[in-house]
Amino acid sequence: MPNYVVGHKIPDSDSICSAIALSYLKTTLGEETVPARLGELSPETLFILDKFGFEQPELKMSYAGESLYIVDHSERTQGPDDIDDATILGIIDHHKLGDITTSTPLEIWVRPVGCTNTIIKMMYDFHNVEIPKNIAGAMMCAILSDTVVFKSPTCTTADIKCVEALAEIAGIADPKALGMEMFEVKSAVLGTPIRDLVLRDFKDFDMNGNLVGIGQLEVIDLAVFDDMKPELVADIAKLKAEGNRHSVLLLLTDIMKEGSEMLVISDNADLTEKAYGKPTVDGKVWLDGVLSRKKQVVPPLQESLS
């Protein structure tokens, strides 16, 4: 029976490319491992898989009795619903340490870098395993996505060096140009059902007993949302009620202006003022310079709810 590698629910490009890259590494090292996913893929991720010739990883929601590696998170709310009935072999992640626990020792690679694939590149180097050209290309794209083509404050020198090395392996002469092409794909939101947009990159967090959902849509120009904001606000209100959440936030991130407009539905009227020093006006607040959910949005919010 093979082991599995799976990222978080509502997978993004880092989760999927990490699962593909880590499964190849583990299998090469003699541990049969296959990539899996916990949801449908975004247009950006499908673009990456198509460009480098990959099939979608297996859609697998249940892992009871299975052995698996967790990538791109360590939060119980973001993992398989039956994670307690699985054996966790390892966690590879670049976020804050979550609340997944195990009854047996495990392999952990957690680094304060911009992308899980940067860490997996380090793992390939550690084990002296050559990265195939197509996997290198997918890993490179995941890093460009997570670091917003190096604009995000989460981006480190390690991420940049890994992109340079992976681009050389993949034969990509201009990785930044490819990164911008990916964000053009992300920006094509017209005609997409509102709920699909809200959940395109959405994560739930347990913040001191409060369930908080935070989604993010990264585009080249926020004007694309002008006509759909009322529908987005209405849908996050529904999402809050459906999941009995304390708050639901949706970040509309403009990668060119390097900031985000946050749409807010919360039990606390002063949520953003306490967390970010800026009050919510008509359910919205502009956060200049905010590009990263994990570094700029989650930590102050969690502290404000303590």
LOSETI-644736 format. One record per atom (N, C-alpha, C): residue in three letters; x, z, y. Coordinates in steps of 0.02 Angstrom, whole numbers, padded with zeros to 5 digits, always signed. Example, Ala and Ser with C-alpha at 12.3 -4.5 7.8 and 13.67 -1.06 7.14 Angstrom:
<sites>
ALA+00660+00390-00284 ALA+00615+00390-00225 ALA+00660+00390-00165 SER+00642+00354-00112 SER+00684+00357-00053 SER+00645+00394+00002 
</sites>
This chain:
<sites>
MET+00042+00000-00060 MET+00000+00000+00000 MET+00044+00000+00063 PRO+00034-00048+00108 PRO+00077-00051+00168 PRO+00058+00004+00218 ASN+00105+00018+00262 ASN+00091+00061+00319 ASN+00063+00016+00375 TYR+00035+00048+00425 TYR+00007+00012+00482 TYR+00041+00034+00547 VAL+00039-00012+00596 VAL+00057+00006+00665 VAL-00003-00011+00709 VAL-00025+00038+00748 VAL-00083+00025+00790 VAL-00075+00061+00857 GLY-00099+00029+00909 GLY-00097+00059+00976 GLY-00163+00093+00992 HIS-00182+00092+01055 HIS-00241+00128+01077 HIS-00304+00085+01074 LYS-00361+00119+01079 LYS-00425+00084+01085 LYS-00424+00040+01148 ILE-00463-00013+01146 ILE-00462-00063+01200 ILE-00390-00084+01213 PRO-00358-00115+01164 PRO-00286-00128+01167 PRO-00266-00176+01223 ASP-00208-00161+01253 ASP-00179-00206+01303 ASP-00121-00244+01271 SER-00085-00282+01311 SER-00031-00323+01284 SER+00025-00281+01255 ASP+00040-00224+01286 ASP+00093-00181+01260 ASP+00075-00154+01191 SER+00013-00131+01182 SER-00009-00105+01117 SER-00003-00158+01062 ILE-00025-00218+01077 ILE-00026-00270+01026 ILE+00044-00296+01011 CYS+00083-00310+01064 CYS+00151-00335+01052 CYS+00195-00281+01021 SER+00183-00218+01038 SER+00220-00163+01006 SER+00205-00160+00931 ALA+00141-00168+00914 ALA+00122-00166+00843 ALA+00156-00223+00805 ILE+00157-00282+00835 ILE+00189-00339+00802 ILE+00264-00328+00795 ALA+00296-00306+00849 ALA+00369-00298+00849 ALA+00391-00241+00803 LEU+00355-00185+00805 LEU+00375-00128+00763 LEU+00363-00142+00689 SER+00308-00176+00673 SER+00294-00191+00603 SER+00348-00236+00574 TYR+00373-00285+00613 TYR+00427-00328+00589 TYR+00491-00287+00578 LEU+00506-00243+00625 LEU+00567-00202+00619 LEU+00563-00158+00557 LYS+00508-00123+00548 LYS+00502-00078+00490 LYS+00503-00116+00424 THR+00470-00174+00422 THR+00471-00214+00361 THR+00541-00239+00346 THR+00577-00260+00397 THR+00646-00283+00388 THR+00690-00227+00362 LEU+00675-00166+00381 LEU+00713-00107+00358 LEU+00690-00083+00289 GLY+00644-00120+00258 GLY+00623-00104+00190 GLY+00560-00064+00183 GLU+00523-00056+00239 GLU+00462-00016+00238 GLU+00404-00063+00256 GLU+00368-00086+00205 GLU+00315-00136+00217 GLU+00264-00109+00267 THR+00257-00143+00323 THR+00216-00120+00378 THR+00180-00179+00410 VAL+00117-00170+00427 VAL+00079-00225+00457 VAL+00049-00202+00524 PRO+00042-00248+00572 PRO+00012-00231+00636 PRO-00064-00231+00631 ALA-00095-00188+00672 ALA-00168-00185+00674 ALA-00190-00173+00746 ARG-00256-00176+00757 ARG-00282-00165+00824 ARG-00347-00125+00820 LEU-00363-00091+00875 LEU-00423-00049+00878 LEU-00476-00079+00924 GLY-00474-00145+00934 GLY-00525-00175+00977 GLY-00509-00248+00990 GLU-00552-00279+01030 GLU-00543-00349+01047 GLU-00488-00357+01100 LEU-00459-00417+01103 LEU-00402-00429+01145 LEU-00421-00459+01212 SER-00382-00443+01263 SER-00393-00469+01330 SER-00369-00541+01335 PRO-00391-00578+01386 PRO-00367-00646+01396 PRO-00291-00649+01403 GLU-00261-00601+01437 GLU-00188-00601+01445 GLU-00154-00595+01376 THR-00177-00549+01335 THR-00146-00539+01269 THR-00155-00602+01226 LEU-00214-00631+01228 LEU-00226-00693+01190 LEU-00179-00749+01215 PHE-00167-00752+01280 PHE-00120-00800+01309 PHE-00050-00791+01279 ILE-00028-00728+01275 ILE+00039-00713+01248 ILE+00043-00733+01175 LEU-00007-00713+01136 LEU-00005-00729+01064 LEU-00006-00804+01053 ASP-00046-00839+01091 ASP-00049-00912+01084 ASP+00017-00945+01103 LYS+00048-00921+01157 LYS+00110-00951+01181 LYS+00166-00945+01129 PHE+00167-00888+01093 PHE+00222-00877+01046 PHE+00201-00883+00973 GLY+00141-00910+00961 GLY+00121-00930+00894 GLY+00101-00873+00847 PHE+00069-00821+00874 PHE+00048-00765+00832 PHE-00027-00766+00821 GLU-00047-00745+00761 GLU-00117-00731+00748 GLU-00133-00661+00775 GLN-00197-00648+00787 GLN-00216-00581+00808 GLN-00204-00532+00751 PRO-00177-00473+00766 PRO-00171-00422+00713 PRO-00239-00405+00685 GLU-00238-00378+00625 GLU-00300-00359+00591 GLU-00340-00309+00632 LEU-00405-00320+00638 LEU-00450-00272+00670 LEU-00466-00219+00618 LYS-00440-00159+00628 LYS-00449-00105+00579 LYS-00464-00041+00618 MET-00524-00014+00607 MET-00546+00044+00645 MET-00539+00109+00607 SER-00535+00106+00540 SER-00530+00167+00499 SER-00462+00172+00465 TYR-00433+00232+00466 TYR-00367+00242+00436 TYR-00364+00303+00391 ALA-00422+00326+00369 ALA-00423+00383+00323 ALA-00384+00367+00260 GLY-00337+00410+00241 GLY-00296+00399+00182 GLY-00239+00351+00191 GLU-00231+00323+00252 GLU-00178+00276+00266 GLU-00119+00310+00301 SER-00062+00277+00300 SER-00003+00300+00337 SER+00009+00252+00394 LEU+00021+00278+00454 LEU+00027+00233+00512 LEU+00074+00259+00565 TYR+00098+00211+00604 TYR+00136+00225+00665 TYR+00089+00215+00724 ILE+00094+00260+00772 ILE+00055+00255+00833 ILE+00100+00229+00889 VAL+00078+00177+00924 VAL+00118+00151+00980 VAL+00078+00151+01044 ASP+00113+00160+01099 ASP+00085+00154+01167 ASP+00036+00209+01186 HIS+00036+00264+01151 HIS-00003+00322+01171 HIS+00010+00378+01121 SER-00011+00439+01139 SER-00011+00495+01091 SER-00072+00539+01104 GLU-00127+00507+01124 GLU-00188+00542+01142 GLU-00241+00535+01086 ARG-00270+00591+01066 ARG-00321+00588+01014 ARG-00381+00546+01035 THR-00400+00549+01099 THR-00458+00511+01122 THR-00447+00436+01120 GLN-00383+00415+01119 GLN-00367+00343+01120 GLN-00351+00315+01051 GLY-00344+00359+01000 GLY-00326+00337+00934 GLY-00386+00325+00889 PRO-00375+00311+00825 PRO-00430+00301+00778 PRO-00473+00364+00774 ASP-00537+00354+00764 ASP-00583+00412+00761 ASP-00567+00458+00702 ASP-00540+00429+00648 ASP-00525+00470+00589 ASP-00450+00485+00582 ILE-00417+00492+00640 ILE-00345+00502+00640 ILE-00324+00565+00602 ASP-00368+00616+00600 ASP-00352+00678+00564 ASP-00346+00667+00489 ASP-00375+00613+00464 ASP-00373+00598+00392 ASP-00319+00548+00374 ALA-00275+00533+00423 ALA-00220+00487+00411 ALA-00153+00524+00415 THR-00101+00493+00389 THR-00034+00520+00394 THR+00003+00484+00450 ILE+00023+00520+00501 ILE+00059+00490+00557 ILE+00134+00490+00541 LEU+00162+00431+00534 LEU+00233+00424+00518 LEU+00277+00427+00580 GLY+00249+00406+00637 GLY+00290+00405+00697 GLY+00249+00389+00758 ILE+00276+00406+00816 ILE+00246+00390+00881 ILE+00300+00358+00924 ILE+00285+00300+00951 ILE+00330+00265+00998 ILE+00290+00253+01061 ASP+00312+00284+01117 ASP+00269+00284+01176 ASP+00309+00294+01239 HIS+00278+00275+01296 HIS+00310+00283+01361 HIS+00265+00321+01410 HIS+00213+00354+01384 HIS+00168+00393+01426 HIS+00184+00468+01418 LYS+00145+00509+01453 LYS+00151+00581+01444 LYS+00134+00599+01372 LEU+00162+00653+01348 LEU+00149+00675+01280 LEU+00078+00700+01275 GLY+00040+00670+01228 GLY-00030+00688+01221 GLY-00041+00744+01171 ASP-00100+00743+01139 ASP-00119+00800+01097 ASP-00125+00783+01023 ILE-00095+00727+01002 ILE-00093+00712+00930 ILE-00044+00760+00897 THR-00065+00792+00843 THR-00022+00837+00805 THR-00019+00814+00732 THR+00032+00836+00696 THR+00040+00817+00626 THR+00056+00878+00584 SER+00046+00871+00519 SER+00063+00924+00472 SER+00130+00913+00438 THR+00160+00854+00450 THR+00225+00838+00421 THR+00272+00811+00475 PRO+00338+00814+00465 PRO+00385+00786+00514 PRO+00373+00712+00524 LEU+00391+00688+00583 LEU+00380+00617+00599 LEU+00435+00591+00644 GLU+00438+00526+00649 GLU+00486+00492+00693 GLU+00455+00486+00762 ILE+00492+00507+00813 ILE+00465+00503+00881 ILE+00517+00470+00927 TRP+00496+00416+00960 TRP+00535+00385+01013 TRP+00491+00385+01075 VAL+00503+00430+01120 VAL+00466+00433+01183 VAL+00516+00431+01240 ARG+00508+00382+01284 ARG+00556+00374+01339 ARG+00518+00361+01404 PRO+00544+00385+01461 PRO+00512+00374+01526 PRO+00530+00305+01554 VAL+00504+00253+01521 VAL+00516+00184+01543 VAL+00449+00151+01556 GLY+00451+00088+01576 GLY+00391+00054+01597 GLY+00348+00025+01542 CYS+00374+00023+01480 CYS+00338-00012+01427 CYS+00361+00012+01359 THR+00316+00016+01312 THR+00334+00035+01243 THR+00381-00016+01213 ASN+00373-00080+01230 ASN+00417-00131+01201 ASN+00490-00123+01222 THR+00501-00093+01279 THR+00570-00077+01299 THR+00600-00028+01249 ILE+00561+00021+01228 ILE+00585+00070+01179 ILE+00597+00035+01111 ILE+00551-00009+01092 ILE+00560-00043+01028 ILE+00622-00089+01029 LYS+00637-00118+01087 LYS+00699-00156+01093 LYS+00759-00109+01079 MET+00756-00048+01105 MET+00809+00001+01091 MET+00813+00016+01016 MET+00756+00018+00983 MET+00755+00032+00911 MET+00787-00025+00872 TYR+00772-00087+00892 TYR+00806-00144+00860 TYR+00881-00139+00869 ASP+00903-00122+00929 ASP+00974-00115+00942 ASP+01004-00059+00900 PHE+00969-00003+00896 PHE+00994+00054+00858 PHE+01004+00036+00784 HIS+00957-00002+00756 HIS+00961-00020+00686 HIS+01000-00085+00674 ASN+01023-00116+00728 ASN+01062-00178+00725 ASN+01023-00233+00688 VAL+00959-00240+00708 VAL+00916-00292+00679 VAL+00905-00347+00731 GLU+00915-00409+00710 GLU+00905-00465+00756 GLU+00831-00476+00769 ILE+00815-00489+00831 ILE+00744-00499+00851 ILE+00728-00574+00847 PRO+00677-00593+00809 PRO+00658-00664+00806 PRO+00637-00690+00875 LYS+00645-00754+00885 LYS+00632-00784+00950 LYS+00561-00772+00975 ASN+00512-00781+00931 ASN+00442-00773+00952 ASN+00425-00700+00967 ILE+00452-00654+00928 ILE+00440-00583+00941 ILE+00473-00562+01006 ALA+00533-00588+01019 ALA+00567-00573+01082 ALA+00525-00596+01142 GLY+00494-00655+01136 GLY+00453-00681+01191 GLY+00392-00637+01203 ALA+00360-00615+01149 ALA+00301-00572+01157 ALA+00320-00505+01187 MET+00375-00476+01163 MET+00398-00412+01190 MET+00414-00418+01265 MET+00447-00472+01283 MET+00464-00484+01354 MET+00401-00487+01397 CYS+00351-00523+01373 CYS+00288-00529+01411 CYS+00253-00461+01419 ALA+00255-00421+01367 ALA+00224-00355+01371 ALA+00258-00312+01424 ILE+00324-00316+01428 ILE+00360-00277+01478 ILE+00344-00302+01548 LEU+00341-00368+01556 LEU+00322-00396+01621 LEU+00252-00375+01641 SER+00207-00372+01593 SER+00138-00351+01607 SER+00136-00278+01628 ASP+00166-00234+01588 ASP+00162-00162+01602 ASP+00199-00143+01667 THR+00252-00179+01684 THR+00289-00162+01745 THR+00265-00202+01805 VAL+00211-00241+01796 VAL+00184-00284+01849 VAL+00241-00327+01878 VAL+00276-00361+01832 VAL+00333-00405+01849 VAL+00382-00365+01894 PHE+00399-00305+01870 PHE+00449-00261+01901 PHE+00426-00228+01966 LYS+00362-00237+01986 LYS+00338-00207+02048 LYS+00316-00134+02039 SER+00298-00115+01979 SER+00271-00049+01967 SER+00324+00005+01976 PRO+00305+00064+02002 PRO+00353+00119+02007 PRO+00375+00146+01940 THR+00342+00125+01886 THR+00363+00145+01819 THR+00422+00104+01794 CYS+00436+00048+01827 CYS+00488+00003+01804 CYS+00557+00036+01812 THR+00598+00030+01761 THR+00665+00058+01761 THR+00717+00003+01750 THR+00779+00022+01760 THR+00834-00025+01746 THR+00833-00048+01674 ALA+00813-00002+01629 ALA+00810-00020+01558 ALA+00759-00075+01546 ASP+00701-00072+01580 ASP+00650-00124+01572 ASP+00677-00192+01594 ILE+00710-00192+01652 ILE+00737-00255+01679 ILE+00790-00284+01632 LYS+00835-00242+01608 LYS+00887-00266+01563 LYS+00858-00291+01497 CYS+00806-00258+01473 CYS+00774-00281+01411 CYS+00740-00349+01421 VAL+00707-00358+01478 VAL+00676-00424+01491 VAL+00730-00478+01493 GLU+00786-00465+01526 GLU+00840-00514+01530 GLU+00866-00532+01460 ALA+00876-00481+01418 ALA+00901-00493+01350 ALA+00850-00529+01307 LEU+00787-00509+01312 LEU+00734-00540+01272 LEU+00721-00612+01294 ALA+00725-00624+01360 ALA+00716-00692+01385 ALA+00769-00739+01358 GLU+00830-00714+01353 GLU+00884-00755+01325 GLU+00871-00772+01252 ILE+00849-00722+01214 ILE+00833-00734+01143 ILE+00776-00784+01137 ALA+00724-00776+01179 ALA+00664-00818+01174 ALA+00673-00886+01206 GLY+00727-00896+01243 GLY+00738-00960+01276 GLY+00694-00970+01337 ILE+00678-00915+01372 ILE+00636-00919+01433 ILE+00683-00917+01494 ALA+00685-00971+01531 ALA+00733-00976+01587 ALA+00711-00935+01647 ASP+00645-00929+01659 ASP+00620-00894+01718 ASP+00565-00846+01697 PRO+00583-00786+01674 PRO+00532-00739+01650 PRO+00484-00717+01704 LYS+00507-00712+01766 LYS+00461-00691+01820 LYS+00406-00743+01831 ALA+00423-00806+01826 ALA+00373-00859+01833 ALA+00321-00854+01777 LEU+00343-00839+01717 LEU+00297-00830+01661 LEU+00253-00768+01674 GLY+00283-00716+01702 GLY+00245-00656+01718 GLY+00189-00670+01768 MET+00203-00710+01819 MET+00152-00727+01868 MET+00098-00771+01836 GLU+00118-00814+01788 GLU+00068-00854+01752 GLU+00021-00809+01713 MET+00048-00755+01684 MET+00006-00707+01648 MET-00044-00674+01695 PHE-00022-00657+01755 PHE-00067-00623+01802 PHE-00119-00671+01830 GLU-00104-00735+01831 GLU-00155-00784+01849 GLU-00210-00785+01796 VAL-00190-00778+01733 VAL-00239-00773+01678 VAL-00282-00710+01688 LYS-00249-00655+01705 LYS-00285-00592+01717 LYS-00335-00598+01774 SER-00317-00638+01824 SER-00357-00644+01885 SER-00419-00688+01875 ALA-00423-00723+01819 ALA-00481-00767+01807 ALA-00538-00725+01779 VAL-00573-00690+01824 VAL-00625-00643+01802 VAL-00696-00670+01811 LEU-00704-00723+01850 LEU-00770-00750+01863 LEU-00803-00774+01798 GLY-00866-00756+01789 GLY-00902-00776+01729 GLY-00896-00728+01671 THR-00852-00677+01678 THR-00844-00628+01625 THR-00897-00574+01632 PRO-00931-00554+01578 PRO-00980-00500+01582 PRO-00951-00438+01613 ILE-00990-00404+01655 ILE-00966-00346+01692 ILE-00938-00292+01645 ARG-00974-00276+01592 ARG-00949-00224+01546 ARG-00882-00244+01515 ASP-00874-00307+01500 ASP-00810-00331+01473 ASP-00754-00320+01523 LEU-00768-00331+01587 LEU-00717-00319+01638 LEU-00700-00245+01644 VAL-00751-00203+01646 VAL-00740-00131+01653 VAL-00698-00105+01595 LEU-00710-00131+01535 LEU-00675-00106+01476 LEU-00612-00146+01458 ARG-00594-00194+01501 ARG-00537-00237+01484 ARG-00473-00196+01475 ASP-00462-00147+01518 ASP-00404-00103+01512 ASP-00427-00033+01531 PHE-00460+00000+01483 PHE-00494+00063+01496 PHE-00469+00116+01447 LYS-00456+00176+01474 LYS-00432+00230+01431 LYS-00469+00295+01450 ASP-00485+00334+01398 ASP-00513+00400+01408 ASP-00459+00453+01404 PHE-00464+00503+01447 PHE-00416+00558+01447 PHE-00453+00625+01446 ASP-00427+00671+01407 ASP-00453+00740+01408 ASP-00412+00777+01460 MET-00442+00791+01518 MET-00406+00826+01571 MET-00433+00897+01578 ASN-00400+00942+01542 ASN-00418+01013+01544 ASN-00492+01023+01528 GLY-00514+00989+01475 GLY-00583+00995+01452 GLY-00632+00948+01484 ASN-00609+00908+01532 ASN-00650+00858+01565 ASN-00633+00788+01539 LEU-00682+00752+01513 LEU-00671+00685+01489 LEU-00673+00637+01549 VAL-00617+00604+01561 VAL-00612+00558+01619 VAL-00592+00489+01594 GLY-00632+00439+01611 GLY-00616+00370+01593 GLY-00587+00334+01652 ILE-00531+00298+01640 ILE-00498+00262+01695 ILE-00484+00190+01672 GLY-00514+00143+01708 GLY-00502+00072+01694 GLY-00460+00042+01749 GLN-00429-00015+01734 GLN-00388-00049+01783 GLN-00392-00124+01774 LEU-00402-00159+01830 LEU-00402-00232+01831 LEU-00349-00254+01881 GLU-00298-00289+01857 GLU-00243-00311+01899 GLU-00251-00386+01914 VAL-00253-00402+01978 VAL-00263-00472+01998 VAL-00216-00490+02055 ILE-00214-00554+02070 ILE-00170-00578+02124 ILE-00204-00571+02192 ASP-00271-00571+02193 ASP-00308-00566+02256 ASP-00374-00529+02243 LEU-00383-00471+02276 LEU-00443-00430+02266 LEU-00508-00465+02288 ALA-00502-00517+02328 ALA-00562-00553+02351 ALA-00605-00578+02293 VAL-00574-00586+02235 VAL-00611-00610+02177 VAL-00666-00561+02157 PHE-00660-00497+02178 PHE-00710-00447+02160 PHE-00764-00437+02213 ASP-00759-00471+02270 ASP-00803-00457+02326 ASP-00877-00458+02307 ASP-00899-00508+02270 ASP-00970-00515+02254 ASP-00992-00472+02195 MET-00943-00448+02156 MET-00963-00411+02095 MET-00953-00335+02099 LYS-00929-00310+02156 LYS-00917-00238+02161 LYS-00980-00196+02149 PRO-01038-00215+02177 PRO-01098-00175+02163 PRO-01113-00171+02088 GLU-01103-00226+02052 GLU-01115-00225+01980 GLU-01063-00183+01944 LEU-01001-00185+01967 LEU-00948-00144+01936 LEU-00964-00070+01945 VAL-00985-00051+02006 VAL-01002+00019+02019 VAL-01061+00041+01976 ALA-01112-00001+01971 ALA-01170+00016+01930 ALA-01150+00025+01857 ASP-01103-00016+01833 ASP-01085-00013+01763 ASP-01042+00048+01747 ILE-00997+00067+01793 ILE-00957+00127+01778 ILE-01001+00189+01781 ALA-01055+00187+01821 ALA-01103+00242+01821 ALA-01138+00247+01753 LYS-01156+00189+01725 LYS-01187+00189+01658 LYS-01137+00214+01606 LEU-01075+00192+01612 LEU-01023+00212+01564 LEU-01013+00288+01565 LYS-01015+00316+01625 LYS-01007+00389+01632 LYS-01063+00425+01595 ALA-01124+00402+01605 ALA-01181+00434+01573 ALA-01180+00425+01498 GLU-01163+00365+01475 GLU-01162+00351+01403 GLU-01112+00393+01366 GLY-01055+00406+01397 GLY-01003+00443+01363 GLY-00999+00516+01382 ASN-01049+00540+01421 ASN-01049+00609+01444 ASN-00982+00627+01476 ARG-00958+00582+01519 ARG-00893+00592+01551 ARG-00901+00630+01616 HIS-00849+00666+01635 HIS-00847+00700+01699 HIS-00839+00650+01756 SER-00797+00599+01745 SER-00784+00548+01796 SER-00767+00482+01762 VAL-00782+00428+01797 VAL-00757+00362+01778 VAL-00728+00330+01840 LEU-00667+00307+01836 LEU-00632+00275+01891 LEU-00613+00204+01870 LEU-00619+00158+01916 LEU-00599+00089+01903 LEU-00551+00067+01958 LEU-00489+00054+01939 LEU-00438+00031+01986 LEU-00440-00045+01991 LEU-00451-00070+02051 LEU-00445-00142+02064 LEU-00378-00151+02099 THR-00329-00175+02062 THR-00260-00176+02086 THR-00240-00245+02110 ASP-00216-00248+02171 ASP-00191-00309+02201 ASP-00115-00309+02195 ILE-00088-00350+02150 ILE-00016-00347+02138 ILE+00025-00377+02195 MET-00007-00418+02237 MET+00029-00447+02293 MET+00031-00398+02352 LYS-00025-00365+02366 LYS-00027-00314+02419 LYS+00003-00248+02397 GLU+00012-00241+02331 GLU+00041-00181+02301 GLU+00001-00118+02319 GLY-00062-00119+02299 GLY-00106-00062+02308 GLY-00168-00072+02267 SER-00210-00019+02266 SER-00271-00022+02225 SER-00330+00006+02262 GLU-00387-00027+02254 GLU-00450+00002+02276 GLU-00480+00036+02215 MET-00497+00100+02222 MET-00525+00138+02167 MET-00600+00146+02176 LEU-00638+00125+02126 LEU-00710+00137+02124 LEU-00721+00201+02085 VAL-00762+00246+02113 VAL-00767+00314+02086 VAL-00839+00335+02072 ILE-00850+00359+02012 ILE-00912+00394+01994 ILE-00891+00460+01962 SER-00909+00516+01993 SER-00883+00580+01971 SER-00932+00637+01983 ASP-00926+00690+01943 ASP-00963+00751+01955 ASP-00938+00787+02017 ASN-00875+00773+02037 ASN-00844+00806+02095 ASN-00842+00758+02154 ALA-00878+00774+02207 ALA-00879+00731+02266 ALA-00811+00727+02300 ASP-00770+00779+02292 ASP-00705+00780+02325 ASP-00648+00763+02277 LEU-00663+00727+02224 LEU-00614+00713+02172 LEU-00551+00680+02200 THR-00559+00625+02236 THR-00500+00588+02260 THR-00464+00624+02317 GLU-00502+00662+02356 GLU-00470+00699+02411 GLU-00424+00753+02382 LYS-00446+00787+02330 LYS-00404+00838+02298 LYS-00344+00807+02262 ALA-00356+00751+02229 ALA-00302+00721+02188 ALA-00253+00680+02229 TYR-00279+00641+02278 TYR-00237+00593+02313 TYR-00234+00602+02389 GLY-00270+00653+02413 GLY-00270+00666+02485 GLY-00310+00616+02525 LYS-00354+00578+02492 LYS-00395+00528+02526 LYS-00467+00534+02501 PRO-00515+00543+02545 PRO-00584+00550+02524 PRO-00615+00485+02501 THR-00662+00490+02456 THR-00701+00432+02434 THR-00755+00418+02486 VAL-00760+00356+02508 VAL-00811+00336+02556 VAL-00853+00281+02524 ASP-00918+00294+02517 ASP-00964+00246+02485 ASP-00939+00227+02415 GLY-00912+00277+02380 GLY-00890+00266+02311 GLY-00825+00228+02303 LYS-00788+00219+02357 LYS-00726+00181+02354 LYS-00671+00216+02395 VAL-00608+00204+02375 VAL-00551+00228+02414 VAL-00492+00181+02402 TRP-00457+00163+02455 TRP-00397+00120+02449 TRP-00336+00165+02442 LEU-00295+00152+02392 LEU-00235+00190+02379 LEU-00175+00144+02387 ASP-00144+00146+02444 ASP-00088+00102+02459 ASP-00028+00118+02415 GLY+00002+00066+02387 GLY+00061+00075+02345 GLY+00047+00097+02274 VAL-00016+00107+02257 VAL-00033+00130+02189 VAL-00043+00070+02143 LEU+00002+00064+02094 LEU-00002+00011+02044 LEU-00006+00039+01973 SER+00017+00100+01964 SER+00024+00127+01896 SER-00027+00182+01882 ARG-00068+00171+01831 ARG-00115+00222+01809 ARG-00079+00283+01781 LYS-00028+00270+01739 LYS+00004+00326+01704 LYS+00046+00370+01749 LYS+00076+00340+01802 LYS+00122+00378+01844 LYS+00091+00401+01909 GLN+00046+00361+01938 GLN+00021+00376+02004 GLN-00052+00399+02005 VAL-00089+00386+01952 VAL-00160+00404+01951 VAL-00173+00465+01906 VAL-00150+00462+01844 VAL-00166+00516+01796 VAL-00135+00583+01815 PRO-00070+00589+01830 PRO-00041+00656+01842 PRO-00074+00695+01899 PRO-00083+00667+01959 PRO-00115+00707+02011 PRO-00188+00722+01996 LEU-00222+00677+01961 LEU-00292+00689+01943 LEU-00296+00747+01893 GLN-00252+00746+01843 GLN-00253+00800+01793 GLN-00238+00867+01826 GLU-00190+00867+01872 GLU-00174+00930+01906 GLU-00232+00955+01948 SER-00268+00909+01981 SER-00323+00929+02023 SER-00381+00957+01983 LEU-00386+00939+01919 LEU-00440+00963+01876 LEU-00421+01023+01835 SER-00362+01050+01847 SER-00339+01109+01809 SER-00374+01172+01832 
</sites>
